[in-house]
Amino acid sequence: MFYDRLKELCDIRNTTPTTVCRMIGVNSTTVSHWKNRGSTPNARTVRALADYFNMSIEELLYGSETERNDPHKLLKDRIDGMTPEELERFESMFRLMFPEKFEE
């Protein structure tokens, strides 16, 4: 989700998404929609945020090349978006594939 990426970048700078967005002219209701509805900003806002964080639009949206290719981050991002039922199925499959990870 876009909001998660924005939050991550804000945390690095010790600020909040709402504070950053106010600085570029985006209201808190819009930020709330990104967070709660999973919506994404328009092109003008993406450009303004990329400029604020001093990075390319691609870097803003997707992270650095290293982050995009990091299998741990990719897996974590996908797991974070799963429903409880999907997580249960994932864990069952993981246990079957890697039983040694669950030995005590």
N, C-alpha and C positions, 0 to 999 in steps of 0.2 A: 504494500500500500504506500501511496505517496506520503501520507502523513508520517509513517514510521521513518522513512528516509529523512524527511524534514526534521523530525524530532532528534534523530541521531546526529545530524549536522548541528543542530542548536545545542545539544548537550555538550558537544566538543567545544563550543564557544561559550558555554555557561550562560545561555540565554534560553528563551522559550519561543516556540513557533508563533505564538500570538504577538510577542514583542517584535520579532523580526518582520512579521507581516504588517503590523501597524506602520513600521518604518518604510515599507514599500507601498503603502496605501491599500492594503487588503484588510477588511474588517474581520472581527473575531467570529462572526457567524459563518463566514466562508471557511475559516480555519476549522471550525467545529464540524462543518459538512465534510471536509477532508478526513477528519478523524472518525466521525461516527457513521458516515454514509459511504466512506471509501471513494468519494469523488476526487477528481483531480483538478488542478488549476488550469486556467487558460494559458495560451502561449505567451501573452504579455507578462503574466505573473511568473511563469517558469523562467523567462528571460531575466526578470528583475531579481528573482531568487538566486539564479546562477551568478548574476553580477554581484549580488550581496555577498555570496560565499566565495567569490572570485574563482569560479570554476566553469567548465563547459556545461551546456545543457545536458549532454549525455552523462557527464560525471554526476551532476545533480540528481538526475533521475535514476541512474543505474549504479552509481559508485565507480570506483576506479577499476581499471582492467583487472588488477589483482583481486579486488573484492568480487567482481563478477565471475572470476574463474576459481574462486575458493570453494571447494566442494563442501566444506563444513558450513560456510555461510549460506550457500545455496540450499543445503538440506535444512538448516535451521529456519531459514525464511519460509520454506514450504511447510515445515512442521508447525510453525507458529500460526499459519493460516488454516490449519485443519480443525474440523469439528471434533467433538469428543468421540463420535462414532468412528471417524476416520483415524483418529489417534489410536483407538483400541485395535482397529484392523492393522494399522502400521506396526504397533508393538507386537501383535501376534505373529505377523510375518517376520519381523526382525528377530524375534525369539527363535523361530524355526530356522532362519538363515544363519544366526550367530549364537547358538546356545551357550557357548563359552563365555559370552559377555554377561550372562545371567547366573553363572556358577558362583557359589559363595565359598 
